[in-house]
Amino acid sequence: MFDSQFIPCMLIRGGTSKGVYFLSRDLPDEPTLRDQMLIKIMGSGDVQQINGIGGGTTLTSKVGIISPSPASGVDLDYLFAQVGVEEQVVDTKPSCGNILSGVLAFAVEKGLIQLDETSTTVRVRNLNTDTIIEVTAETPNRTLRFDGSTSIDGVPGTASPVLLNFLDVGGAKTGRLFPTGYTTETILGFTVSCVDAAVPMVHIAAHELGINGDECKQDIDNNRPLLEKVEAIRLIAGERMGLGDVSGSVIPKVAILSAPKQGGTITSRYLVPHNCHASHAVTGAICVGAAALIDNTITHQLASLTNDSAVCIEHPSGKIEVKIALIPGGEEPIIAQAALVRTARPLFKGEVFIG
């Protein structure tokens, strides 16, 4: 199969990210060979990724690998890969909800699913975290719709909505919502919350880091002392969360949090992890949103909560809202559901050269 110098793929804008989507069977089964191929395809090792099809940023150097699922009651398997830009690395430890929102478009094009008459829901197993997500899109006359009136901050224009409903995401990577056993703790003199809901994260109050928390992406990216301080905290947090040495991994992610400024629930600057996200990751929004509803977390202390389950997170490009179904548990609460609305748009389909 791999004698060919071209591999079929699609480029899809999913949420506020952009990624290349492949059928699993079109890539090598062996992870090392697969990752080497992805690095070459994306052009990693160069800040511009000029010799590949990556977009030169962490938000546009992403890959979704899709296959029919053998699991009972599941339609598709989805493996996410974060491909390095300047570094020739591939990280499959985290997931990506934005890229997930493009999975249905890819699956339709590849004939992996059948569409219903008005709307279609598929159950997707995320192989990075072994969790299930229901993905729903409008399919009038059994045709996947892309145009519509839904807008998401960080993406120009409007499109048809894609509903992501994450099921039971507490402890998705580590097995515990609070992997260290504490809702708050101290690392290097800073009070933090280590939370694993859809993605492992470290939550830090902006005022403890000496910033307001509503700085623009460029200001945070240019603040090297701040980023070095946060990275030192993240490395220790990763060890405490049972993730081992995370110096070469993008998880745990980091949220720098502060009180809302624009009428939302909380303000977040989401680090990916060595620069600031231009808007906010979906999985990161779930983690911040869930923590905002749980007593004694850094997030809860800073949040302006209403009586409903919707958490509105202010980010550099606007806002993202997540609805959380939280059930009181024994040792930890159970995050039964986390729902968000995204949009997606196919950009091209064809073959990528791998020779």
N, C-alpha and C positions, 0 to 999 in steps of 0.2 A: 504493500500500500504506500510505503514511504519512498518508493523509487521516484514518484512524481515530485516535481519541484514546485508544485502549486497545491495549496490546501483551501477548500471552500470556507468562507467565513462571512459574517455580516458585521457591519459597524452600526451600533444603535446608541442613540442618546437615551439613557435611562435615568429619570429624575434629574439631578444636577450633576451627573457623571456621564461619561462616554466610554464605551468599551467595545472590544472585539469579541464576538460570540462564535464558538466552534461546537460542532458535534463531538462528543467524547471519542467516538470511533475514528475520527479523522486525525487524532493526535496520538502520540505514543502512549502506551499504557504505563510504561515505567516512568515514575515521577521525575527522576533526574533528566532523562532524555526529553520528556515533555517540557520541563522548565527551560532547558537549554534552547529548545525550539521557540518557546514564547519570548525569551530574551532576544533572540535574533529577529523574530517577527516584529517586535515592538521597537527595536533599535536601542535597547538599554545600554547604559555605559556612556551616554552622551546627553548633555543637558537638553538638547533640542530633539533628541531621538531622530536625527535627520536621516539615518539610514534604515528607518523602520516606520511603522504606521502608528506608533505611540504619539500622543499629543504634547509631550514635553512637560506635563504636570502629573501629579499623583492622581488627579481626578480624571485624567484622560489616558492613563496607562493601566487600564483594567481589562480583565478577561473573564468571560463567563463560559463555562464548559457544561454542555447540556446533553442529557441522554434520557431515553425512556426509563422509568424507574421500575425495578423488579419488586419493590416493596408493596405490600398489600395496601390498597386504598390510597396510593400515591400515583400521580400521573408522571411527574418529571423529577429527575435528579439534577441538582445545580451545584457545581463547584466553582467558587470564586477564586480568582488569582490576582493579587496585587503585584504588578510587575514594576520593578524599580525603574527610575528614570536615569539618574546619574550612576547608580549602582546596578550591577548585573545580578540581580536577585529576584526571586519569586517567592511571595509569602502566601500560603494558602491557610494560614491559621485563622485570619479574620473572615467575616462575611461582608457583603455589601448589599444593602437594601435598594439602593438606587439602581445598580446593575440588575438586580432581581426584577425590577419593574419592566425591563425589556425582554425578559425570558419568554413571555407569552407570544410576543411578536416574532421572535426567532422560531419558537416551536411551531407556530402556524405555517411559516414559510417552509419549514423542513418537513411538514406533514406529520408531526409527532402527536398532535391532538385534533379532536373534532370540535367544532364550534357549535354552540347552542343558538337558538333563534334570536334572542334579544341581548342577553349577556352571558358570559362564560366564566366559570370559576374552575381553576385547576389547582390541585394540591401539589406543592413543590417541596421536595425534601432537600434541605440545604446540607450538603455533605461536609461543609466546614464545621458545622455545629450540631449536626444530626437533629435539626428541628424542622417543623413543618410550617409552611406559610401558604395561606390561601391567596391566590392572585386572581382578581376579578377585573374584567374589562368589558366594555360595550361591544356587542357583536350583532348589530341589526342585520337581519336577513343572512345570518351566519357569515358575516364579513367583519373582520376586525377593524374597528374604527380608530382613526388617529386624530381627526380634526374634532374640535369641541371648544367649549368655553372655560375649561378649567385652567387656571394659572397656578404655577408654583414659583415662589420667590427664588431667584437665581437662574431662571430660564426665561428668555424672551418669548412673548406671545402666549397663545393658549393652545390646548389640545384636549383630547378625550381623557377622562380620568382612568387611572389604574389604581384599584384598591388593594393594598397589601394588609393582610390580617395575619400577624405572627402569633403562633400558638405556643403557650407554655415556654417562654424564653428565659425564665430565671435560671441562672447557672448554665447558660448555653455552652460555654466553653470549659468552665472549671468545675461544674457540678453544683455550685452553690451561688445563691444571689449575692451573699457577702462572703467571698472566698476566704478572707482572713478571720472571719468570725466576729467582726466588729462593724458597726455602722459608721463609726468615725475612729480615727487613730492618728498618731503623730509620726511623720517621717521627716527627718532633718529639721525638726522644729516647726513644721507646717502641719496643720490639721487637715486631713484628707478623708474622703470616703472611697473605698475600693469596692466597686459594684460590677457584677456580671449579669447583665440583662440584655440579651441579643449580642452584646460584645463586652469583653472585659474593659473597664475604664477606671481611671483615677479622677475623682472630682476634687477640685481645689478652688477655694474662694479667691476671687481676684484681689481683694484688698490685702490678703496675706502675702501676695506676690508683689504688692506695691503698685498695682495698676487699677484703673477704674472698671475694666471688664467689658467696656463697649468700644474698645479700640478697633480700628479697621484692620483687615488682614495684613496690609503692608507694614503697619506700625508694629504688629506683633512679630511678623517675619523678620523685621530689621532689628528687633530687640534681642541681640545675641545673649546678653547676660540672663534675660528672662528665660529664653529657650534652654540654656545650659542648666539653669536651676530646675526647670520643669523636668528635663531629661534625667537629672540626678534622682529626683523624686520617683520618676517612672520606673527606673531600673530597680530600685529597692522595692517598689510596690509590686512589680512583676514577680520578683522572688517570693514575696510574702503571699501572693495570690496563687502560688504553685505553678507558675508559668516558666520558671527557671530563668536562665540568662536571656533577657529580651532585647539585648543590645542590637541584635540583627533582625528583630521582628517589629512589626507595626502595632502589635498589641502588647500590653494594654494601651488603648487610646487615652487621651487626656481632655477633660473639659475644664476650662477656666470659667468660673461661674460668678454671677453677680445678680443683684435684684433687677427686675424688669424696668426698662426705661420707656417702652413704647406701648404699654397697656397689655403686655403678654403675661406669662407666668414666671419666666426666668430668662436671664440673658446668658448665652453660652458662646464661648469661643472654643471651637472643637479643633484639637491638634491631631495631625494625621501620621505620625506624631511629632515630626520635626518642623512643621510649618502649619499655619492656620488654614483650615478649610475655608474656601470662598463662601460657602453657605453652611450646611450642616449635613452630616451623614444620617441616613435613616436609622441604622442600628444605633448610632450614637444618640439620636433623638429619643429612641425607645428607652435607652439606659438612663438618660437624664430625666425623661418624663416619669419613669417608674420611681426613681430615687426621690423626685420632688414630692411624691405622694407618701413616702415612708418616713415616719418620725425619726428624728435624731441623725439624719444624714446631713451633710453639708448642703446638699441641694434643697432639702426641705426647709432648712433654716433660712435660705435666701429667697425662696419662692413666695409668690403672691398667689395663693390658691383660692379657687372658687369651690362651690359645692359639687361640681360635676367632675367627670373623669378626664376631661380634655385638658391637656397641658400644652400651652403655646410657648414655644421656645424662640426667643429673639436671637438672630445670628447676623453676620455681616451683610448678607444680601436681603434680609427681611425677616420672615418668620416661618416656622414649620410647626404644625399641630399634630399631636399624637393622642389617641384615645386609649386609655389604659383600663383594663379590667383587673383589679387587684383583689385577691381573696386572702383574708387573714389566715395564716397557716400556723403550724406549731412553732418550730424554731425560726422560720422565715415566712414572709408573705409569699403567695403564689401569684405570678403574673400570668393569668389565664389567657389574656389576649392583649395585643397591642396593634392598633389599626392606624394606617396613614394613607393619604392619597398622594399619588405621584402621577406623572405622565411619561410617555415614551414616544420616540420617533425613529424609525429606521432611516439610516443615512446612505448606506450602500450595501449591496451584496455582490460577491464575486469570489476571486481566489487571490490569496496572498502568496508571494514568491518566497520560497524558503531555501533556494539554492545558494 
